[in-house]
């Protein structure tokens, strides 16, 4: 069963009333993307490439395009509208479009790894990432830290030049100073970066024996870092010029430190607020009183009103974490957990039983309300 052909305008991704120049622009972009030589592992690339060539062949010819607009694909069936069923070779179309495009030096130099910018100038060093764990207290109040990282740093012997003292720079004999080497594959000319000079076109006559001409060596470096108050999980701090050194004296990259905050044994953080659970005795919950509440700065006091229920939340304003803008501060929210005695001696049990007998429904309004709402389930 024959595969149904797609609309040529759809193949090129253009509107039906588009000008020839737009068709050519669309073809150039897609033909490079789907060329079989650029997609050796894609079994469908050649099929797409041929489909693009066929669409371009028709839509760039005024007579063929007019017939296609009127009759569709039927215009090119045998005998249809005076056209045969053949089309130009898609690879010939590709060579025609790009060969006359002023690129020079072979079709693929620009698109498939060809002569890009020369790299004679020193190259910028890579940025680095470092993941750092800090305590919640350090995140809240800020801290100064020192980290150790193994990284490529400037060679002390050649000071980053990559050359032995007195050595000079000469033209690369492998590529003749072009920075590119060209190999042929059929009618294609593949241009690639020279493996010896790495695209510079020049090599050092006598490379530094310590760094082998790279201008960099592995070193253990110490970097001081200031953690600002209020920093949050996954925040990223930039330490300028503390990344890898550049090749042959190029400027260094930056170091990016990603902050991770260790789990705290008492507090949980939500933005600039802190949460904690504070157990209190049954007697204080019933009678009221003062309880100690921990904060990041020490002990605070909370006045608990009589009749406080377990799970009730109390807010201590300004006892949270400073916002990174330095003006506002979060709160500490303490959830009180009423602790029921788990072991009673005989005297305690007797007193508690006496207390229970003295209590009426007015002492347990929540219980009374619950059973009134759940009455139907007990019938």
DACORWO-V719318 format. One record per helix or strand. SS is the DSSP state (h for helix, s for strand). FROM is the first residue (numbers start at 1). LEN is the number of residues. If there is no record, write none. Layout:
ss & from & len
SS & FROM & LEN
SS & FROM & LEN
This chain:
ss & from & len
h & 8 & 5
h & 20 & 15
h & 45 & 15
h & 62 & 15
h & 80 & 3
h & 90 & 10
s & 123 & 1
s & 128 & 7
h & 136 & 6
s & 143 & 12
s & 163 & 1
s & 169 & 3
s & 180 & 6
s & 188 & 6
s & 202 & 3
s & 207 & 1
s & 216 & 12
s & 236 & 4
s & 247 & 1
s & 255 & 7
s & 268 & 3
s & 273 & 9
h & 282 & 6
s & 289 & 7
s & 298 & 7
s & 313 & 4
s & 322 & 1
s & 329 & 1
s & 332 & 8
h & 346 & 13
h & 361 & 3
h & 365 & 9
h & 375 & 4
